[in-house]
Amino acid sequence: LRSGFIDEFEWRRISEAFGVLSETPIFIDDTAGISLLEMRMKARRLKAEHDVKLIVVDYLQLMQGRGLENRVQEVSEISRGLKALARELDLPIVALSQLSRAVESRQDHRPMLSDLRESGCLTGDTVILDPVTGLPARIDSLVGRSDVSVWAIDEQLKLGRYAVSRAFCTGVKPVYEVQLASGRRIKATANHPFLTLDGWVALEKLEPGAAIATARHLPEPAQPTPMPEAELILLAHLTGDGCVVPRQPIHYTSSDPACVEAVAQAAIEGFGIAPRVVQQANWWHVYLPSPTPLTHGRPNPITAWLRRLGTGPLHSWEKGIPRAVFALPNSQLALFLRHLWATDGNLTRSRFTRAAIYYASTSRTLVEQVQSLLLRFGIVARLKATRKTGYRECYQLHVYGATDQARFLREIGCFGKRDEVAAALLTELSAVQTNPNVDVIPREVWPRIGQVKDAAGLSWRDLAASLGTSYCGSTLLKRGLSRARLGRVATTLPSQQLTDLAQSDVFWDRIASITPLDEQLV
């Protein structure tokens, strides 16, 4: 019906069904977060006025309880209330319930009683991105809202925009922090499911070394919000090398004349400030005084602007990227990152004549935000922590692999004197024969390939020959596959399932550690 390909006979049957349904006494109430008390009142009225014979609740977890500390207790109370209501009205009440994702990992997808449990939970401080605006938001700020959409993957492992049926708090529970090889972190309850090559698996059944699905890239927001270019450039430089702290003059420090000039010009164009440049030994300070006298309620326009962006005076280890940056179109986001990299970023040739591209900061929040923003360009960076005696812990965000490094240099690059290095590195990288060892399909895919191979009546030696490679015995099964190689396997066999894996929007990130934490609100 949706595609429009139905014949006259089918259309006649649909029309007849419409007629029957239009005369059937079916009453639909789509009240969001309906409480048991409200449902009881409406059910009594419908029973008295229309003598309803059946009530269907779709589904149980969408009902609102009394706000008990534990969501499991809350759902249990709702279930008991529905049972009492069924006895009172003398009619059956069918309550549909959300199942855990364990059913998807079974061969026959048959549900079991153990599936009737609350789905796993994330802590309230978990940040998700709005696909429409691009703005980040904490999960606990979405509780009770029904107008929320998120990025999620479909059965073909393609990223898409999907509506959230309901966000709710389930109470205080023990949580665990999952640290991934890429440096990304997430806090979840033991029963929270993660997608693996074997399907959705609860955290309590996963161990370090397991590969779970994460985003390989993030699309541009559907409705991006641009920012004046002068403000964008100044924000990038102040985020990296700016000093905006209480009882200190706002200033910027750099050893790159191009960066000094860019900050001074942006301050003039964006805020009407007359910058004062002071040269030191081999660097410059750019002081950004207020163009008007400072009085109570009348701060420096840069201070007022940063407060509007939600990033007031902060020390270097407290810095972060304002939410508005996540809403930028990709062209402006590239400009922001280009200037940010000119502050604490690095573009050099390493000892092994390879490109070394990374960003460093004492603020983990800032580095994690840069890591997220790079996904807008399909760049999966890796976060590392380093510590020196007497110094704060430093976090470095590395861009590895010739493919991602070349993409970074082409689409983002670096402002100032490092731009010359970027051009030379890009030329060298264009001659590199890529051999992916990070963005690969995990070795756990080999049993699945074996099943498809056996169904096609081929041996491992036959498969290797058809791919034009030498047969190396069981050694073959100990390594992951590049997407290109898996694509050739899928074409040779052929297999739509393997094709979906090769062309997926998923980056398979291995779990580095699982650390128990205290109980938190989820």
ZADOVEX-831219 format. One record per residue: residue in three letters; y, z, x of N, C-alpha, C, O, CB in turn. Coordinates in steps of 0.2 Angstrom, whole numbers, plus 5000, padded with zeros to 4 digits. Glycine has a CB too. Example, Ala and Ser with C-alpha at 12.3 -4.5 7.8 and 13.67 -1.06 7.14 Angstrom:
BEGIN
ALA497250395066497850395062498450395066498350425071497850455057 SER498950355064499550365068500050395064500650405067499750295070 
END
This chain:
BEGIN
LEU499450005004500050005000500650005004501149975003500050064995 ARG500650045010501250045014501349975018501949965018501150105019 SER500849945020500949885023501049825018501349765020500349865027 GLY500949835012501049785007500449735006500549685002501649745008 PHE499949745009499349695009498849715004498349745006499049685016 ILE499049714997498549734992498549674987499049634986498749794989 ASP497949664985497849604980498049624973498149684972497149574980 GLU497949574968498149594961497649644958497949684954498149524957 PHE497049644959496549694957496749764959496749804955495849674959 GLU496849764965497049834968497649864965497749924963497049834976 TRP498149814964498849834961498749854954499049904952499349774962 ARG498249824950498149844943497849914943498049954939497649794940 ARG497349934948497049994948497650054950497650104947496549994953 ILE498050034954498550084956499050094950499250154949499050054962 SER499250044946499650044941499350094935499650134932499849984938 GLU498650084934498350124929498350194932498350244928497550104929 ALA498250204938498250274941498950314940498950364938498050274948 PHE499450274941500150294940500250324933500550374931500650244941 GLY499950284928499950304921499650364919499850404916499750244916 VAL499050374922498650434921499050494924499050544921497950424924 LEU499250484930499650544934500250564930500450624930499850524941 SER500650514927501250524924501150564918501650604915501650464922 GLU500550564915500450604908500050664910499850704905500050564904 THR499850674916499450734918499950794919500450794923499050724925 PRO499750854916500250914917500150944924499851004925500050964912 ILE500450914929500450944936501150964937501650924936500250884941 PHE501251024940501951054941501951064949501551104952502051114937 ILE502451034952502451044959503151084961503651064959502550974963 ASP503051134965503551174967503651174975503151194978503551254965 ASP504151144977504151134985504651184988505051174993504351064986 THR504751244985505251294988505051314995504451334996505251354983 ALA505451314999505351325006505251405007505651435005505851295011 GLY504751425011504651495012504551535006504851595006505151515017 ILE504251515001504151554995503851614996503351625000503751514989 SER504051674993503751734994503151744988503151704983504251794993 LEU502751794989502251804984502551834978502251814973501751864987 LEU503051864978503351894972503651834968503551834962503951944973 GLU503951784971504251724968503751684965503751654959504751684972 MET503151674969502651634966502251664960502051634955502051624972 ARG502251734960501951774954502351754948502051744943501851844956 MET503051764949503451754943503351684940503351674934504151764945 LYS503351634945503351564942502651544939502551514934503451514948 ALA502151574942501451564940501351594933501051564928500951594945 ARG501651654932501551684925501951644920501651634914501851754925 ARG502551614922502851574917502551514915502451494909503551564920 LEU502251484920501851414919501251434915501051394911501651384925 LYS500951494916500351514912500551524905500151504900499951574915 ALA501051554904501251564897501551504893501351494887501851624897 GLU501851464897502151404893501751344893501751304888502851384897 HIS501251334898500851274898500151284899499751244900501151234904 ASP499951354900499251364900498951334906498451294905498851354894 VAL499251334912498951304918498251334920498151384918499351314924 LYS497851284922497151304923496951314931496451344933496651254920 LEU497451294935497251294942497951294946498451264944496851234945 ILE497951334952498551344956498251324963497751354965498851414956 VAL498651274966498451264973499051274978499551254977498251184974 VAL498851314983499451334988499251294994498751294998499351414990 ASP499851254996499751205002500351215006500851185005499651135000 TYR500351255012499751295014499951365015500551385014499451265020 LEU499451405016499551485016500051505021500451545019498851515017 GLN500051475027500451505032501251485031501651515034500251475039 LEU501351445026502051425024502351475020502951475018502051355021 MET501951525017502251575012502651625017502451635022501751605008 GLN503051655014503451705017503251775015503251795009504251705016 GLY503051815020502851885018503451935018504051915018502251905023 ARG503252005019503752055020504052065026504452105028503452115017 GLY503852015031504152025038503852075042504152115046504852035037 LEU503152085041502852135045502852115052502952065054502152145042 GLU502752165057502752155064502252105066502352065071502652225067 ASN501652105063501152065065501052005060500952025054500452105066 ARG501051945062500951895057500251885054500251875048501151825060 VAL499751905057499051915055499051955049498751945044498551935060 GLN499352015050499352065044499752035038499552045032499752135046 GLU500252005040500751975034500351925030500351925024501351935037 VAL499951875034499551825030498951865026498751835021499251775035 SER498651915029498151955026498451985019498151985014497852005030 GLU499052005019499352035013499451985008499351995002500052075015 ILE499651925010499751865006499151845002499151834996500151805009 SER498551845006497951825004497751874998497451854993497451825009 ARG497851945000497651994995498051984988497751994983497652064998 GLY498651964989499151954983498851904979498951904973499851954986 LEU498651844982498451784979497851804975497751774969498351724983 LYS497351844978496751864975496951904968496551894963496251904979 ALA497351944969497551994963497851944958497751964952498052044965 LEU498251894960498651854955498051814951498151804945499151804958 ALA497551784955497051754951496651794946496551764941496551724957 ARG496551854948496251904943496651914937496451914931496051964946 GLU497351924938497751934933497851874928497851884922498451954936 LEU497951814930497951754926497351724924497351684920498451704930 ASP496751754927496151724925496051654926495851614922495951744918 LEU496251634932496151564934496051554942496251604945496851524932 PRO495751504944495651494951496251474955496651434953495051444953 ILE496351504961496951484965496551464972496251504975497351554967 VAL496751404974496451374980497051374985497551344984496251294979 ALA496951414990497451424996497151385002496651405005497551494997 LEU497551325003497351295010497651335015498151365015497651225009 SER497351325021497551365027497551315033497151275034497051425028 GLN498051335037498051295044497551315048497351375049498751315047 LEU497251265051496651285056496951275063497451245065496051235055 SER496551315067496751305075496451235077496051205073496351365079 ARG496651215083496551145085495851145088495551095090497051125090 ALA495451195088494751195090494351145087493851125090494451265090 VAL494451135080494051085076494051015079493650985079494251085069 GLU494651005083494750935085494250925091494150865093495450925087 SER494050975095493650965101492850965099492450955104493751025105 ARG492750965093492050965091491850895089492250855087491851005085 GLN491150875090490950805089491050785082491250725081490250795091 ASP490850825077490850805070491550835067491650825061490250835067 HIS491950865070492650895068492450935061492950945057493050835066 ARG491950975061491751015056492151085057492051115062491051025055 PRO492551105052492851175052492351225052491851225049493351175047 MET492551285055492151345055492651405053493251395053491851365062 LEU492351455051492751515049493151545054493751565053492251575046 SER492951535061493351555066493951515067494451535071492951555073 ASP494051455064494651415064495151445060495751425061494451345062 LEU495051485055495551515051495951565054495851625052495151535044 ARG496251545059496651595063497351565064497451505063496351615069 GLU497851615066498451585067498451545073498151555078498951645068 SER498851485073498851445079499251485084499551535083499251375077 GLY499151465091499451495096500251505096500551465092499251465103 CYS500551545099501251555099501551555106501251565111501351625096 LEU502151535106502651535112503151585111503251605105502951465113 THR503351605117503851665116504551635114504651575114504051695123 GLY504951675111505551655108506051625112506451585110505851715104 ASP506051635119506451605123506251535126506651505130506551655129 THR505751515123505551445125506051395123506251395117504851425122 VAL506251345127506751295125506451235124505951205127507251295131 ILE506651205118506451135116507051095115507551115114505951135110 LEU506951025116507450975115507450945108506950925106507450925121 ASP508050935105508150905099508150825101508550805104508850925096 PRO507650785098507650715099508250675097508350625099507050685096 VAL508550705092509150665089509750675093510050635095509250695082 THR509950745095510550755098510450765106510850755110510850825096 GLY509750785108509650795115509750865117509650885122510050755119 LEU510050905112510250975114509651025114509251015110510751005109 PRO509651065119509151115120509251175115509851185114509051135127 ALA508751205113508751265108508151305110507651285111508851235101 ARG508251375109507751425110507351415103507651405098508051495111 ILE506751425104506251425098506451485093506451475087505551435099 ASP506651545095506851595090507451575086507651615081506951655094 SER507851525089508451505085508351465079508751445075509051475089 LEU507651435079507451385074507051425068506851385063507051335077 VAL506951485069506551525064506851515057507451525056506451595065 GLY506451495052506751485045507051415044507251405038507251535044 ARG507151375049507451305047506851255046506351265049507851285054 SER507051205042506551155040506851085042506551035040506451155033 ASP507451085046507751025047507651005055508050975058508451025046 VAL507151035058506951025065506550975066505950965063506751095068 SER506650935072506150885074506050895082506550925085506450815073 VAL505550875084505350885091504950825094504750775090504850945092 TRP504950825101504550765104503850795104503650845105504750755111 ALA503350745102502650765102502250695103502550645103502450795095 ILE501650705104501250645105500750635100500550675096500850655112 ASP500550565099500050555093499350545096499250565102500350485090 GLU498950515092498250515095498150465100497650465104497850485089 GLN498650415101498650365107499050395113499150355118498950305105 LEU499250455113499550495118500250465119500450455125499150495124 LYS500550435114501250405114501750455112501650495107501250345111 LEU502250465115502750515113503150485107503350425107503250525119 GLY503350535103503750515097504050575094503950625096503250485091 ARG504550555089504950605086504550625079504350585075505650585084 TYR504450695079504050725073504450785070504750825074503350735075 ALA504350785063504750845060504250905061503650905061504850835053 VAL504550965061504251035062504151055054504651065051504651085066 SER503551075052503451095045503851165044504151175039502751095044 ARG503751205049504051275049504051305055503551305059503751315043 ALA504551345057504551385063504651455060505051475057505151365068 PHE504151495063504151565060503951615066503651595071503751575054 CYS504151675065503951725070503351765068503251775062504551785071 THR502851775073502251805071502151875074501651905073501651765074 GLY502751905076502751975079502651975086502751935090502152005075 VAL502552035088502452055095501752055098501252085095502752125097 LYS501652015103500952005105500951995113501451985116500651935102 PRO500352005116500251995123500351925125500051885121499552025125 VAL500751915130500851845132500651835139500551885143501551825131 TYR500551765141500351755148500851695150501051655146499651725148 GLU501051695157501451645160500951595163500651615168501951675164 VAL501051535161500651485164501151445169501651415167500351435159 GLN500951445175501351405181500951345182500351345184501451455187 LEU501251285182500951225183501051205191501551225194501151175178 ALA500651155193500751125200501451095201501751095206500251075201 SER501751075196502451045196502951095197503551075198502550995190 GLY502751155196503251215195503551235189503851285188503851195200 ARG503351195184503551205177503151265174502651285176503451145172 ARG503451305170503251365167503251365160503651335156503551425170 ILE502751405157502751415149502451485148501951495151502451355146 LYS502751515143502451585141502151575134502451555129502951635141 ALA501451595134501151585127500651635126500451675131500751515127 THR500351645120499851695118499151665120499151605122499851705111 ALA498651705121497951685123497651625119497351585121497551745123 ASN497851625112497551575108497951515107497851475103497451605101 HIS498551505111498951445111498551385114498251395119499651455114 PRO498451335110498051275112498451225117499051215116497851235107 PHE498151205122498451155127498051095127497451095126498551185134 LEU498351035127497950975127497650955134497950955139498350915124 THR496950945134496650925140496250865139496250835133496150985142 LEU495950835144495550775142494950785138494650745135495250745149 ASP494750855137494250865132494450895125494050915121493750925135 GLY495150885124495450895118495850965118495950985124494850915113 TRP496050995113496451045113496051115114495551125111496751055106 VAL496251145119495851205122496351265122496951265124495551195129 ALA496151325119496551385119496651405127496251395131496251445115 LEU497251435128497351465134496851505137496651505143498051495134 GLU496551555133496051605135495451565138495051605141495851645129 LYS495351505136494751465139494951425145494451385148494451425133 LEU495551425147495751385153495751425159495851485159496451355151 GLU495751395165495751425171496151385176496351325175495051435174 PRO496451415181496851385186496451325189495851325190497051425192 GLY496751265189496451205191496351155186496251095187495751215194 ALA496351175179496351135173496951095173497451115174496151175167 ALA496851035171497350985170497550985162497150975158497250915172 ILE498250995161498450995154499050945153499350925158498751065152 ALA499150925147499550865146500250895146500450945142499450835139 THR500750865149501450875149501850805148501550755149501650915155 ALA502450815147502850755146502950715153503150745158503550765143 ARG502850645152502950605158503650575158503850555164502450545158 HIS503950575153504650555152504950575145504550595141504750475153 LEU505550575145505950595139506350535137506850525141506250665139 PRO506350515131506850455129507550485128507650545128506650425122 GLU508050435128508750455127508750485120508450455115509150395128 PRO509250525119509350555112509550495107509850445109509850605112 ALA509350505101509450455096510250445095510450395093509150465089 GLN510550505095511250505094511650545099511850605098511450535087 PRO511650515105511950545111512750555110513050525106511850505117 THR513050605114513750625113514050615120513850655125513850695111 PRO514450565121514750555128515250615130515450645125515050485128 MET515450615136515950665138516450625142516250575146515650715142 PRO517150645142517650605147517350605154517150655156518250645146 GLU517450555157517150545164517450595169517050615173517250475166 ALA518050605168518450655173518150725172517950755177519150655172 GLU517950745166517650805165516950815167516750865170517750825157 LEU516650755166515950755169515850755176515450795179515550685166 ILE516250725180516250725187516450795190516150825194516750675190 LEU516950825187517150895189516650945187516550985191517850915186 LEU516350935182515750985180515250985185514951035187515550965173 ALA515050925187514450915192514650945198514250985201514350835193 HIS515250935201515450965207515451035207515351075212516050935210 LEU515751065202515851135201515251175200515151225202516351155195 THR514751135196514051165196513751175202513351225203513651125191 GLY513851125207513451135213513851175218513551225221513451065216 ASP514451155220514851185225515551225223515951235227515051135231 GLY515551235217516151265214516151335214515551365214516351245207 CYS516751375215516751445214517151465208517751455208517051475221 VAL516851485203517151505197516951575195516451575191517051455191 VAL517251625198516951695197517651735195518151715197516651725203 PRO517551795192518051835190518451855196518151875201517851895186 ARG519151865195519551885200519551845207519751875212519451955202 GLN519451785206519451735212519751675210519651655204518751725214 PRO520151645214520451575212519951525212519451525216520951555217 ILE519951485207519451425206519551375211520051355212519551395199 HIS519051365215519051315221518351285222517851305219519251355227 TYR518351235226517851185227517751175235518351175238517851125223 THR517151175237517151175245516651115246516051105243516851235248 SER516851075251516451015253516650995260517150995262516450955248 SER516150965263516250935270516350855269516350815274515750945275 ASP516250825263516250755262516950735259517150765253515750735257 PRO517350705262518050685260518050645253518450655249518350635265 ALA517450605252517450575246517350625240517650615234516850525246 CYS516950675241516850725236517550765234517750775229516350775237 VAL517850775240518550815239519050775235519350795231518850825246 GLU519050705237519450665233519250655226519750655221519550595236 ALA518650655224518350645217518550705213518750705207517650635217 VAL518450765216518650825212519350835211519550855206518350895216 ALA519750815216520550825215520750775210521150795206520850805222 GLN520450715210520650665205520450685198520850675193520450595207 ALA519850705197519650725191520050785188520150785182518850755191 ALA520250835192520650885190521350865187521550885183520750935196 ILE521650815191522250785189522150745182522550765177522550735194 GLU521650705181521550665175521350705169521550695164521050615177 GLY520950755171520650795165521050855163520950865157519950815167 PHE521350885167521750945166522450945168522751005167521351005169 GLY522750895171523450895173523550945178524150975179523850915167 ILE523050965182523151015187523350975194523050925196522451055189 ALA523751015198523950985204523551025209523651075211524750995206 PRO523050995212522551025217522851035223523351005225521950985218 ARG522651095227522951105233522351105238521851145237523251175233 VAL522351055243521751045247521951075254522451065257521650965248 VAL521451125256521551155262520951145267520451155265521551235261 GLN521151115273520651095278520451155282520851185285520851035282 GLN519751165283519551205288519251175294519551115296518951255285 ALA518751205297518551165304518251095302518551045305517951215306 ASN517751095298517451025297517351025289516850985287516851015301 TRP517651065285517651055278518251065275518751085278517051105275 TRP518251065268518951065264518851115258518251115255519151005262 HIS519351155257519351195250519851155246520351135248519551265252 VAL519651145239520051115234520251175229519751185225519751055231 TYR520851195229521051245225521251215218521651165219521551295228 LEU521051245213521251215206521651265202521351295197520651185202 PRO522351275204522751325200522951295193522951235192523351345204 SER523051345189523251325182523951295182524351315186523251395177 PRO524051245178524751215178525251255174525851235175524651145175 THR525051305171525451345167525351425169524851435172525451345159 PRO525851465168525751535170525151565166525051555160526351575169 LEU524751605170524151645167524451705163524751745167523651655172 THR524251705157524451765153523851785149523351755149525051755149 HIS523851845146523351865141523251815136523651795132523551935138 GLY522551795135522451745130522551675132522551625129522751755124 ARG522851665139523051595141522751585148523151595153523751585141 PRO522051575149521751565155521851495158522251455155521051585155 ASN521651495164521651425168521251375163520751395160521251425175 PRO521551315162521251265157520451255159520051235155521551205157 ILE520351255166519651245168519151305165518651295163519551235175 THR519451365166519051425163518951415156518351425154519451485165 ALA519451395152519351395145518851335143518451345139520051375142 TRP518951285147518451225146517751245147517251225143518651165150 LEU517651285153516951305154516651355149516051355147516951335161 ARG517151395146516851435141516651405135516251415131517451495140 ARG517051345133516951305127516251275128515851265123517451255126 LEU516051255134515451225136514851285136514251265137515451195143 GLY515051345136514551395136514351415143513751445144513951375132 THR514751405148514551415155515151445158515551415162514251355159 GLY515251515157515851545159515851565167515351535170515951615156 PRO516251605169516251615177515551645179515251695176516751675178 LEU515251615184514551635186514451635193514851595197514051585182 HIS514051675196513851665203513351615204513151585199513651735206 SER513251595210512851535212512151545209511851495207512851525219 TRP511851605210511151615207511151625200510551625197510951675211 GLU511751625196511751625189511851565186511851555179512251685187 LYS512051515189512251445187511751415183511151415184512551405192 GLY511951375178511551325174511951265172512551265173511251365168 ILE511651225169511951165166512051165159511651185155511451095167 PRO512651155157512851165150512451125145512251065147513651155149 ARG512351145139511951105134512251035133511850995131511951145127 ALA512951035133513250965132512950915136512950855134513950975132 VAL512750925142512450875147511850845144511750785146512350905154 PHE511450885141510850865138510950815133510450775131510350915136 ALA511550815130511650765124511950705127512150655123512150795119 LEU512050695133512450635136511950575135511350575135512550645143 PRO512250515135511850455135511650445142511850475147512250385133 ASN511050405144510750405150511250375156511250395161510150355150 SER511750335154512250305159512650365161512750365167512650255156 GLN512850405157513250465159512850515162513150555167513650495153 LEU512250525160511850575163511650555171511650605175511150585159 ALA511550495172511450465179512150485183512050505189511350395179 LEU512750475180513350485184513350565185513550585191513950465179 PHE513150605181513250675182512750695187512950735192513050715175 LEU512150675187511650685192511850655199511650685204510950665190 ARG512150605199512350565205512850615209512850625215512650495204 HIS513350645205513850685208513550755210513750785215514450695204 LEU513050775205512750845207512350845213512450885217512350865201 TRP512050785214511650775221512050775227511850795232511250715220 ALA512750755226513150755232513350825234513650835239513850715230 THR513150875230513350945232512750985236512850995242513550985226 ASP512250995232511651035235511050985236510551015236511551095232 GLY511150925235510550875235510450855242510850865247510650825231 ASN509950825243509750795250509450725249509050715245509250845254 LEU509650685254509350615254509350595262509850585265509850565251 THR508750605265508650595272507950565273507550555268508750655276 ARG507850545279507250515281506850575285507150605289507250455286 SER506250585283505950645286505650625292505750565295505350665281 ARG505250675295504950665302504450605302504350575307504650725305 PHE504150595296503650545296503950485293503550445290503050575292 THR504550465294504850405292504850395285504750335282504650345296 ARG504750455281504750445274505350475271505750505274504150485271 ALA505550455265506150475261506050555259505550565257506350435255 ALA506550595260506550665258507150665253507650665255506650715264 ILE506950675247507450675241507250745238506750755235507350615236 TYR507750795238507750855234508350885233508850865236507250905238 TYR508350925228508950965226508851045227508251065225509250955219 ALA509251085230509151155231509651195228510251175228509051165239 SER509451255226509951305223509551375223508951375223510151285216 THR509951425223509751495222509651505215509351565213510151545225 SER509851465210509751475203509151435201509151375200510351455199 ARG508551465199507951435196508151405190507851345188507451485195 THR508551435185508751405179509051335180508851285177509251445175 LEU509551325185509851265186509351215189509351155186510351275192 VAL508851235193508451185196507951165191507751105190508051215202 GLU507751205186507251185181507551135176507251095173506951245177 GLN508251145175508651105170508651035173508650985170509351135169 VAL508751035180508850965183508150935183508050875182509050975191 GLN507650975184506950945183506850915176506550855176506450995184 SER507050945171506950925164507450855163507150805160507250975159 LEU508050855166508450795165508150735169508350685166509150815167 LEU507850745174507550685178507050655174506850595175507250715184 LEU506750685169506250655165506550605160506150555158505850715160 ARG507150605159507550555155507450485159507550435156508250575154 PHE507350485165507250425169506550415171506450375176507750435175 GLY506050455168505350445170505250475177504750445180505250375170 ILE505550525179505450545186505150615185505550665183506150555190 VAL504550625188504250695187504350725194503950705199503450685185 ALA504750775195504950805201504550875201504250905196505650825202 ARG504450895207504050965209504451015211504851005216503450945213 LEU504451075208504851135210504451175215503951195214505051175204 LYS504851195221504551245225505051295227505651285227504351205232 ALA504751355228505151415230505051435237504551435240504951475225 THR505651445240505651465248506051525248506551545245505851405252 ARG505851575253506251635254506251645262505851635266505851695251 LYS506851665264507051685271507251755271507551785266507551635274 THR507051795276507251865276507951875276508351845280506951895283 GLY508251915272508951925271509351885266509951895265509251925278 TYR508951835263509251785259508951785252508351815251509251715262 ARG509251765247509051755240508451705240508451655245509551745235 GLU508051705236507551655235507851595233508351585229506951675230 CYS507651535236507951475235507451425232506851435234508151435242 TYR507651385228507251335224507351265226507951245225507251355216 GLN506851225228506951155229506551115224506051125223506751145237 LEU506951065222506651015217506550945221507050915222507051005211 HIS505850935222505750875226505550815222505150825217505150885231 VAL505750755224505550695221505050665226505250635231506150645219 TYR504450655224503950625228503750565226503850545220503350675229 GLY503350525231503050455229503550405229504150405227502750465222 ALA503350345232503850295233504050265226504650245226503450235236 THR503650265221503850245214504450285211504950255209503350235209 ASP504350345211504850395208505450395213506050395210504650465207 GLN505350395219505950395224506350335223507050335223505750405231 ALA506050275223506450215222506750215215507350185215505950155222 ARG506450235210506750245203507450285204507950275201506250265198 PHE507350345207507950385208508450355211509050355209507750455212 LEU508350315217508850285221509250225217509850215218508650255227 ARG508850195213509050135209509550165203510050135202508550095206 GLU509250215199509550225193510050285194510450295189509050245188 ILE509950325199510450385200510850385206511450375206510050455199 GLY510450385212510750385218511150445220511050505217511250325219 CYS511650445225512050505227512750475228512850425232511650535233 PHE513250515226513950505227514150525235513850565237514350535222 GLY514650485237514850505244514550475250514250425249514850585244 LYS514550515255514250485261513550475261513250435265514450535267 ARG513150515257512450505256512250435253511650415253512150565253 ASP512750405250512550345247512350285251511950245250513250315243 GLU512650295258512450245263511750255265511350205266512850245269 VAL511450315265510750335266510350305261509850285262510650405267 ALA510550315255510250295249510050225249509450195247510550315242 ALA510550175251510450105251509950095256509450045255511050075253 ALA509950125262509450105267508750135265508250095266509650145274 LEU508650195262508050215260507750175255507150155255508150285257 LEU508150145250507850105245507650035248507050015245508450085240 THR507950015253507649955256506949965259506549925259508149925262 GLU506950025263506250045266505750055260505150035261506350105270 LEU505950085255505450105250505150035246504550035244505750145245 SER505549985246505349925243504749895246504449855244505949875242 ALA504749905253504149875257503549925257503049905260504449865264 VAL503549985254502950025254502450005249502649995243503250095253 GLN501850005251501249995246501150055243500850105246500649965250 THR501250065236501150125233500450145232499950105231501450125226 ASN500250205233499650235232499650305228499650355231499250245239 PRO499750305222499850365218499350415219498750405219499950345210 ASN499550475220499050535220499350595216499050645217498950555228 VAL499850585213500150635208500050615201499750655197500850655210 ASP500450565199500350545192499750495191499750435191501050495191 VAL499150535191498550505190498150535184498350585182498150515197 ILE497650495182497250525177496750565181496350545185496850465173 PRO496650635178496150685182495450655182495250615179496150745178 ARG495150685187494450665189493950675183493450655182494150695195 GLU494150725179493750745173493650685168493250685163494150795169 VAL494050625169493950565165493250525166493050485162494550525166 TRP492950545172492450505174491850505169491450455168492150525181 PRO491650565167491150575162491250525156490750495153491050645159 ARG491850525154492050485148491950405150491750365146492750495146 ILE492150385156492050325158491250305159491050255157492350305165 GLY490850355161490150345161489850335154489350295154489850415164 GLN490150365149489850355142489950285140489550255137490150405137 VAL490550255141490750195140490350145144490150095141491550175140 LYS490250155150489850115155489150105152488850055152489850145162 ASP488850165150488150165148488050125142487650085141487950235147 ALA488550135137488550095131488650025132488349985128489150115126 ALA488950005137488949925139488449905143488349845145489649915143 GLY487949955145487349935149487449915156487149875159487049875146 LEU487949945159488149935166487949995170487950055168488849915167 SER487849985177487750045181488450055185488950015184487150025186 TRP488450105189489050115193489250065198489750045199489050185196 ARG488650035201488749985205488949925202489349885205488049965209 ASP488749905196488949845192489749855191490149805191488549845186 LEU489949915189490649925187491049915193491649885193490749995184 ALA490849945199491249935205491349865207491849845209490949975211 ALA490749825206490749755208491249715203491649675206490049725207 SER491249735197491749695192492449715194492849675192491549715185 LEU492549775197493249785198493449765205494049765207493349865198 GLY492949735209493149705215493249755221493549745226493749665215 THR492849815220492849875225492149885227491649865224493249935222 SER492149915233491449935235491249995232491550045230491549945243 TYR490550005231490250065228490150115233489950105239489550045225 CYS490450175232490350235236490050295234490150345236491050255238 GLY489550285229489150335227489550385223490050375219488750365232 SER489350455223489650505220490350525222490650555219489150565220 THR490550495228491150505231491750485226492250505225491250475237 LEU491550435222491950395217492150445212492750445209491650335214 LEU491750495210491850535204492250605206492350645202491150555201 LYS492450605213492750665215493550665215493850705216492550685222 ARG493750605213494450585214494750565207494350535203494650535219 GLY495350575206495650545200495850475200495750445206496350585198 LEU496050445195496150375195496950355194497250395190495750335190 SER497150305197497850285196497850255189497350235186498150235201 ARG498450245186498450215179498250145180497950115175499150225176 ALA498450105185498250035186497550025186497249985183498650005192 ARG497250075190496450065191496150085185495650045183496250115196 LEU496350135181495950145175496150095170495650075165496250215172 GLY496650065170496850005166496349945167496149915162497549975167 ARG496149935173495649885175494949905173494649855170495649875183 VAL494849965173494149995170494149975163493649955160494050065172 ALA494649995159494649985152494649915150494349895145495350015149 THR494949875154494849795153494149775154493949725150495349765157 THR493849795159493149775161492649795156492149755155492949805168 LEU492749855153492149885149492049855142491449835141492249955148 PRO492549845138493249865137493249935133492749945130493749815134 SER493749965133493850035129494550045127494950055131493550095133 GLN494650055121495350065118495550135120496150155122495350065111 GLN495050185120495150255122495450255129495850295131494550295121 LEU495050225134495250225141495950185142496350205146494750185145 THR496050135138496750095138497250145136497850145139496750035133 ASP497150185131497650235129497850285134498450305135497450275122 LEU497350305138497450355143497850325149498350355152496750375146 ALA497650255150498050225156498750205154499150205158497650155157 GLN498950195148499550185145499950235142500450225139499550125141 SER499750295143499950355139500650375142500850355148499450415140 ASP500950425138501650455140501550525143501950565143502150455134 VAL500850535145500750605147500650605155500350565158500050625144 PHE500950665157500850675164500350735165500450785162501550695168 TRP499750725168499250775168499450825174499350815180498550745169 ASP499650885172499850935177499350995177499151015172500550965174 ARG499151005183498651055184498951125184499451145186498251045190 ILE498551175181498751245181498651275188498151275191498351285175 ALA499251305190499251335197499051415196498651445200499851335200 SER499251445191499151515190499251535182499651505179499551565194 ILE498851585180498951615173499051695174498651725176498351605169 THR499651715173499851785174499951825168500351805164500451785179 PRO499651875167499751915161500451955161500651975166499151965159 LEU500751955155501451985155501352045150500852055147501951935153 ASP501952075149501952125144501952095137502052035136502552175145 GLU501952135132501952105125502652085123503152115125501752155120 GLN502752025120503451995118503451975111502851965108503551945124 LEU504051965109504051935102503951855102504251825106504751945099 VAL503451835098503251765098503351735091503151675090502551755101 
END
